[in-house]
């Protein structure tokens, strides 16, 4: 029989004899005897058997056994830590997580992140993430970040066929989503012990973003919105919306923090458009530079930021129907900027499509065909023929550059795409003549852009076609048979799908996509 049971039996016998032999004062209370299981102890046979009888306080016996048992458990934890990352303050760790947050899982998630997701979510660099992993046993905040990061990777990557082999192996008995859900619950539970409100940090903001991504992937949009708003609020608390904040700290840290701000900026707008939510962040700091990123992979991320920058509070308010103070009419100056930018954007999207091989000569959608720029030029001519020169000149060289880009694209299409006989009708050559005339009459266009267009026509078009476009011609009139080409009197009318007027010059800049003759 176990030594503990023998010792307690002897102690019990001694107490019983003493109580029978010596009466005790009323103020003295004797605690009932309990066995080892009630004391929370396991059986042990390490002690050397002793003679029966009282050998000291019962409390000393239990305390010594508890000390030995605690030492054994600590040794087991030290051995397990060579293979697994244990939760900090392990007395509070969830038993469900035991053996789950392993080296293999973290390495697999990191590999997938830097291979596939970093160009879109460039907020963690390799050395930074390794430092976080090394600190996981001592910092609860770091532990929550790494756990939420792994949960995000497991949930966001979707089906298991897209996950790295390390994740597939660990998820053999369950889906990626359920494995990620376990890590998500653990991160949320442990994060309750962190004071992220009074002591916010960049790591806490990144954790909130990953929690948002997890909940979004699990279709829990109320919780997702909460964590996204939590991330943007913490960002404002530490001053990420202020350019002065980025003058402090190391170059690598401030560059990473700047990318984090713009990621939240883009995410908030995308979610606002999807779920009709309001905005909190605005374009108040400088954009990141490609040179700031060691991997030089954030060029696409910057294009994504520029894509969402025009969506301001006014647009989102109208989109969410939370405001109705948009005028039903816009001025001629606003219409000039709005319509010219609209057709320029159509041209830029078409150029992006042809660069990536998405166009086809047999596509039922005209915007996905090789001749689409001819349609764009026709609509642009129809719009500009209704506008005064003054309404266009007020926007300066930015508007002329957009006209120049559309004209250059039209020239390229005319040189490659077979043109249908117009039978004395208006055709691509007439649209090009109109654009050349317009550019030459706008202030600054004749000296800077007209020579470039003439040179491009001479070098690109066949001689017989170039000969007919040697001199700017009188503006032409185009019938308004396209919904994109409406007269000025009606293009300013209120329309819910196109009501994006601007009282300032265009915020867009010409991207270097198939740019043929950029201004010097």
Buried (B, 14 or more C-beta within 10 A) or exposed (E): EEBBEBBBBBBBEBBEEEEEEEEEEEEEEEEEEEEBEEBEBEEBEEBEEEEEEEBEEBEEBBEEBEEEBEEEEEEEEEEEEEEBBBBBEEEEBEEEBEEBBBEBBBBBBBBBBBEEBBBEBBBBBEEBBEEBBEBBBEBBBBBBBBBBBBBBBBBBBEEBEEBBEBBBEBBEEEEBBEBBBBBBBBBBBBBEEBEBEEEBBBBBBBBBBBBBBBBBBBEBBEBBBBBBBBBBBBBBBBEBBEEEBBEEEEEEEBBBBBBBBBBBBBBBBBBBBEBEBEBBBEBEBEBBEEEBBEEEBBEEBBEBBBEBBBBBBBBBBBBBEEEEEBEEEBEBBBBBBBBBBBBBEBBBEBBBBBEEEEBEEEEEEEEBBBBBBBBBBBBBBBBBBBBEEEBBBBBBBBBBBBBBBBBBBBBBBBBEBEEEEEEEEBBBBBBBBBBBBBBBBBBEBEEBBBEBBBEBBEEBBEEEBBEEBEEBBEBBEBEBEEEBBBEBEEBBEEEEEBBBBBEEBBBBEBEEBBBBBEEE
